[in-house]
Amino acid sequence: MTRVAIYAGTFDPVTRGHEDLIRRSLSFVDRLIVAVALNVSKQPLFTVDERVDFLKATAGSDARVEVREFPGLLVDFARDNGATLLIRGLRAVSDFEYEYQMALMNRHLAPSLETVFMVPSLETTYISASLVREVARFGGKLDELVHPTVAAALRARFPQ
């Protein structure tokens, strides 16, 4: 049986922390769908198409990783794609309350869908998309925070 997982988020932009979780989750799933959420409550810096392209560049050529956008409920997207696991990253204790509530709601809506919480590597624990945007806005060094494709796009968005 193929183990299919979904790692969903807004990825605005995708960071080395996201990349770390993508790579490490492949050690226990056969197929990973990185799902870019169309979150109507957020005003993203990059379009959904740009974020999908950045994720494809970041994920590389690994055939086990598929990058797609999705509207609506994650549990419906998971069911439609045969996923049995949701991958969620926890950088800090402050992330836990929200993620725990979402995991319980997803379990309520789809009891057979499990949520797996992963902590980032020590090298990426401090990285968040909002901090990356702030560093880019003020011309800071991006090389260790994001893939080169993303760094170039951020520099273009925030010329100094």
ZADO-1210 file (C-alpha; in nm, 4 decimals, padded with zeros to 6 digits):
<atoms>
<atom x="00.0000" y="00.0000" z="00.0000" code="MET" pos="1"/>
<atom x="00.1326" y="00.3426" z="-00.0949" code="THR" pos="2"/>
<atom x="00.1610" y="00.5904" z="00.1933" code="ARG" pos="3"/>
<atom x="00.0484" y="00.9297" z="00.0638" code="VAL" pos="4"/>
<atom x="00.0948" y="01.2408" z="00.2762" code="ALA" pos="5"/>
<atom x="00.0057" y="01.6043" z="00.2252" code="ILE" pos="6"/>
<atom x="00.2164" y="01.8929" z="00.3472" code="TYR" pos="7"/>
<atom x="-00.0086" y="02.1964" z="00.3097" code="ALA" pos="8"/>
<atom x="00.0532" y="02.5641" z="00.3661" code="GLY" pos="9"/>
<atom x="00.0572" y="02.9043" z="00.2069" code="THR" pos="10"/>
<atom x="00.4360" y="02.8876" z="00.1496" code="PHE" pos="11"/>
<atom x="00.4639" y="03.2647" z="00.1031" code="ASP" pos="12"/>
<atom x="00.7491" y="03.2133" z="00.0392" code="PRO" pos="13"/>
<atom x="00.8769" y="02.8592" z="00.0749" code="VAL" pos="14"/>
<atom x="01.1747" y="02.8586" z="00.3132" code="THR" pos="15"/>
<atom x="01.4659" y="02.6269" z="00.3929" code="ARG" pos="16"/>
<atom x="01.2541" y="02.5150" z="00.6896" code="GLY" pos="17"/>
<atom x="00.9767" y="02.3990" z="00.4566" code="HIS" pos="18"/>
<atom x="01.2385" y="02.2345" z="00.2362" code="GLU" pos="19"/>
<atom x="01.3776" y="02.0506" z="00.5400" code="ASP" pos="20"/>
<atom x="01.0353" y="01.9080" z="00.6291" code="LEU" pos="21"/>
<atom x="00.9705" y="01.8041" z="00.2685" code="ILE" pos="22"/>
<atom x="01.3007" y="01.6179" z="00.2491" code="ARG" pos="23"/>
<atom x="01.2708" y="01.4531" z="00.5915" code="ARG" pos="24"/>
<atom x="00.9078" y="01.3458" z="00.5481" code="SER" pos="25"/>
<atom x="01.0120" y="01.1407" z="00.2450" code="LEU" pos="26"/>
<atom x="01.1819" y="00.8992" z="00.4841" code="SER" pos="27"/>
<atom x="00.8422" y="00.7676" z="00.5983" code="PHE" pos="28"/>
<atom x="00.6022" y="00.8291" z="00.3076" code="VAL" pos="29"/>
<atom x="00.6009" y="00.6955" z="-00.0463" code="ASP" pos="30"/>
<atom x="00.4470" y="01.0041" z="-00.2019" code="ARG" pos="31"/>
<atom x="00.4233" y="01.3601" z="-00.0759" code="LEU" pos="32"/>
<atom x="00.1837" y="01.6184" z="-00.2127" code="ILE" pos="33"/>
<atom x="00.2964" y="01.9687" z="-00.1243" code="VAL" pos="34"/>
<atom x="-00.0296" y="02.1586" z="-00.1360" code="ALA" pos="35"/>
<atom x="-00.0395" y="02.5356" z="-00.1732" code="VAL" pos="36"/>
<atom x="-00.3475" y="02.6649" z="00.0033" code="ALA" pos="37"/>
<atom x="-00.5654" y="02.9320" z="-00.1487" code="LEU" pos="38"/>
<atom x="-00.6199" y="03.1055" z="00.1847" code="ASN" pos="39"/>
<atom x="-00.8833" y="03.3759" z="00.1420" code="VAL" pos="40"/>
<atom x="-00.7978" y="03.5319" z="00.4794" code="SER" pos="41"/>
<atom x="-00.4384" y="03.6148" z="00.3793" code="LYS" pos="42"/>
<atom x="-00.2955" y="03.8619" z="00.1296" code="GLN" pos="43"/>
<atom x="00.0095" y="03.6765" z="-00.0045" code="PRO" pos="44"/>
<atom x="00.3197" y="03.8461" z="-00.1392" code="LEU" pos="45"/>
<atom x="00.3405" y="03.5984" z="-00.4283" code="PHE" pos="46"/>
<atom x="00.0687" y="03.4534" z="-00.6505" code="THR" pos="47"/>
<atom x="-00.0291" y="03.0913" z="-00.6103" code="VAL" pos="48"/>
<atom x="00.1381" y="03.0109" z="-00.9450" code="ASP" pos="49"/>
<atom x="00.4630" y="03.1711" z="-00.8273" code="GLU" pos="50"/>
<atom x="00.4512" y="02.9773" z="-00.5004" code="ARG" pos="51"/>
<atom x="00.3900" y="02.6506" z="-00.6868" code="VAL" pos="52"/>
<atom x="00.6885" y="02.7252" z="-00.9126" code="ASP" pos="53"/>
<atom x="00.9098" y="02.8085" z="-00.6127" code="PHE" pos="54"/>
<atom x="00.8133" y="02.4810" z="-00.4459" code="LEU" pos="55"/>
<atom x="00.8892" y="02.2850" z="-00.7611" code="LYS" pos="56"/>
<atom x="01.2334" y="02.4463" z="-00.7785" code="ALA" pos="57"/>
<atom x="01.2905" y="02.3779" z="-00.4090" code="THR" pos="58"/>
<atom x="01.1718" y="02.0152" z="-00.4223" code="ALA" pos="59"/>
<atom x="01.3880" y="01.9398" z="-00.7242" code="GLY" pos="60"/>
<atom x="01.3364" y="01.6388" z="-00.9445" code="SER" pos="61"/>
<atom x="01.2279" y="01.3858" z="-00.6815" code="ASP" pos="62"/>
<atom x="00.9421" y="01.1934" z="-00.8447" code="ALA" pos="63"/>
<atom x="00.7897" y="01.1233" z="-00.5021" code="ARG" pos="64"/>
<atom x="00.7036" y="01.4929" z="-00.4568" code="VAL" pos="65"/>
<atom x="00.4114" y="01.6564" z="-00.6332" code="GLU" pos="66"/>
<atom x="00.3292" y="02.0257" z="-00.5925" code="VAL" pos="67"/>
<atom x="-00.0296" y="02.1408" z="-00.6383" code="ARG" pos="68"/>
<atom x="-00.2629" y="02.4168" z="-00.5315" code="GLU" pos="69"/>
<atom x="-00.5901" y="02.3464" z="-00.3588" code="PHE" pos="70"/>
<atom x="-00.9038" y="02.5412" z="-00.2690" code="PRO" pos="71"/>
<atom x="-01.1434" y="02.4452" z="00.0060" code="GLY" pos="72"/>
<atom x="-01.1007" y="02.2025" z="00.2907" code="LEU" pos="73"/>
<atom x="-00.7768" y="02.0121" z="00.3289" code="LEU" pos="74"/>
<atom x="-00.9639" y="01.6970" z="00.4330" code="VAL" pos="75"/>
<atom x="-01.1522" y="01.6967" z="00.1005" code="ASP" pos="76"/>
<atom x="-00.8285" y="01.7452" z="-00.0929" code="PHE" pos="77"/>
<atom x="-00.6694" y="01.4617" z="00.1071" code="ALA" pos="78"/>
<atom x="-00.9607" y="01.2265" z="00.0388" code="ARG" pos="79"/>
<atom x="-00.9598" y="01.3109" z="-00.3331" code="ASP" pos="80"/>
<atom x="-00.5868" y="01.2295" z="-00.3502" code="ASN" pos="81"/>
<atom x="-00.5835" y="00.9150" z="-00.1384" code="GLY" pos="82"/>
<atom x="-00.3776" y="01.0725" z="00.1393" code="ALA" pos="83"/>
<atom x="-00.3821" y="00.9219" z="00.4883" code="THR" pos="84"/>
<atom x="-00.1354" y="01.1596" z="00.6570" code="LEU" pos="85"/>
<atom x="-00.1060" y="01.5339" z="00.7016" code="LEU" pos="86"/>
<atom x="00.2415" y="01.6712" z="00.7719" code="ILE" pos="87"/>
<atom x="00.2578" y="01.9807" z="00.9922" code="ARG" pos="88"/>
<atom x="00.5639" y="02.1649" z="01.1162" code="GLY" pos="89"/>
<atom x="00.6026" y="02.2976" z="01.4701" code="LEU" pos="90"/>
<atom x="00.8784" y="02.5560" z="01.5146" code="ARG" pos="91"/>
<atom x="00.7855" y="02.6719" z="01.8619" code="ALA" pos="92"/>
<atom x="00.5447" y="02.6030" z="02.1442" code="VAL" pos="93"/>
<atom x="00.3408" y="02.8983" z="02.0211" code="SER" pos="94"/>
<atom x="00.2597" y="02.7038" z="01.7001" code="ASP" pos="95"/>
<atom x="00.1183" y="02.4089" z="01.8927" code="PHE" pos="96"/>
<atom x="-00.2176" y="02.5455" z="02.0072" code="GLU" pos="97"/>
<atom x="-00.3304" y="02.6430" z="01.6569" code="TYR" pos="98"/>
<atom x="-00.1933" y="02.3255" z="01.4980" code="GLU" pos="99"/>
<atom x="-00.3501" y="02.1053" z="01.7654" code="TYR" pos="100"/>
<atom x="-00.6903" y="02.2674" z="01.7124" code="GLN" pos="101"/>
<atom x="-00.6608" y="02.2182" z="01.3351" code="MET" pos="102"/>
<atom x="-00.5580" y="01.8542" z="01.3805" code="ALA" pos="103"/>
<atom x="-00.8613" y="01.7892" z="01.5994" code="LEU" pos="104"/>
<atom x="-01.0954" y="01.9573" z="01.3508" code="MET" pos="105"/>
<atom x="-00.9458" y="01.7548" z="01.0659" code="ASN" pos="106"/>
<atom x="-00.9890" y="01.4365" z="01.2708" code="ARG" pos="107"/>
<atom x="-01.3525" y="01.5331" z="01.3345" code="HIS" pos="108"/>
<atom x="-01.4109" y="01.5863" z="00.9617" code="LEU" pos="109"/>
<atom x="-01.2065" y="01.2839" z="00.8470" code="ALA" pos="110"/>
<atom x="-01.1413" y="01.0320" z="01.1278" code="PRO" pos="111"/>
<atom x="-00.9085" y="00.8154" z="00.9187" code="SER" pos="112"/>
<atom x="-00.6778" y="01.1078" z="00.8327" code="LEU" pos="113"/>
<atom x="-00.3836" y="01.1333" z="01.0737" code="GLU" pos="114"/>
<atom x="-00.1756" y="01.4416" z="01.1471" code="THR" pos="115"/>
<atom x="00.1983" y="01.4050" z="01.2003" code="VAL" pos="116"/>
<atom x="00.3801" y="01.6919" z="01.3714" code="PHE" pos="117"/>
<atom x="00.7433" y="01.7408" z="01.2777" code="MET" pos="118"/>
<atom x="00.9939" y="01.9698" z="01.4410" code="VAL" pos="119"/>
<atom x="01.2431" y="02.1430" z="01.2142" code="PRO" pos="120"/>
<atom x="01.6120" y="02.0759" z="01.2093" code="SER" pos="121"/>
<atom x="01.8161" y="02.2890" z="01.4473" code="LEU" pos="122"/>
<atom x="01.9562" y="02.4806" z="01.1502" code="GLU" pos="123"/>
<atom x="01.6110" y="02.5939" z="01.0348" code="THR" pos="124"/>
<atom x="01.4155" y="02.6349" z="01.3587" code="THR" pos="125"/>
<atom x="01.4319" y="03.0154" z="01.3520" code="TYR" pos="126"/>
<atom x="01.3140" y="03.0541" z="00.9917" code="ILE" pos="127"/>
<atom x="00.9579" y="03.1610" z="00.9174" code="SER" pos="128"/>
<atom x="00.8076" y="03.2978" z="00.5972" code="ALA" pos="129"/>
<atom x="00.7092" y="03.6216" z="00.7702" code="SER" pos="130"/>
<atom x="01.0649" y="03.6765" z="00.8952" code="LEU" pos="131"/>
<atom x="01.2023" y="03.5984" z="00.5490" code="VAL" pos="132"/>
<atom x="00.9721" y="03.8619" z="00.3976" code="ARG" pos="133"/>
<atom x="01.0920" y="04.1132" z="00.6572" code="GLU" pos="134"/>
<atom x="01.4589" y="04.0372" z="00.5900" code="VAL" pos="135"/>
<atom x="01.3969" y="04.0743" z="00.2156" code="ALA" pos="136"/>
<atom x="01.2053" y="04.3999" z="00.2602" code="ARG" pos="137"/>
<atom x="01.5106" y="04.5567" z="00.4243" code="PHE" pos="138"/>
<atom x="01.7728" y="04.4066" z="00.1927" code="GLY" pos="139"/>
<atom x="01.9067" y="04.1417" z="00.4285" code="GLY" pos="140"/>
<atom x="02.0960" y="03.8287" z="00.3332" code="LYS" pos="141"/>
<atom x="01.8606" y="03.5560" z="00.2082" code="LEU" pos="142"/>
<atom x="02.0969" y="03.2822" z="00.0890" code="ASP" pos="143"/>
<atom x="02.0661" y="03.0545" z="00.3919" code="GLU" pos="144"/>
<atom x="01.6946" y="03.1179" z="00.4369" code="LEU" pos="145"/>
<atom x="01.5474" y="03.0279" z="00.0966" code="VAL" pos="146"/>
<atom x="01.6271" y="02.8519" z="-00.2309" code="HIS" pos="147"/>
<atom x="01.8169" y="03.0737" z="-00.4825" code="PRO" pos="148"/>
<atom x="01.5082" y="03.0978" z="-00.7067" code="THR" pos="149"/>
<atom x="01.3057" y="03.2356" z="-00.4160" code="VAL" pos="150"/>
<atom x="01.5862" y="03.4710" z="-00.3118" code="ALA" pos="151"/>
<atom x="01.5968" y="03.6186" z="-00.6638" code="ALA" pos="152"/>
<atom x="01.2195" y="03.6694" z="-00.6645" code="ALA" pos="153"/>
<atom x="01.2293" y="03.8371" z="-00.3228" code="LEU" pos="154"/>
<atom x="01.5092" y="04.0703" z="-00.4349" code="ARG" pos="155"/>
<atom x="01.3050" y="04.1601" z="-00.7433" code="ALA" pos="156"/>
<atom x="00.9985" y="04.2269" z="-00.5274" code="ARG" pos="157"/>
<atom x="01.1948" y="04.4437" z="-00.2823" code="PHE" pos="158"/>
<atom x="01.4623" y="04.6241" z="-00.4836" code="PRO" pos="159"/>
<atom x="01.7013" y="04.8265" z="-00.2686" code="GLN" pos="160"/>
</atoms>
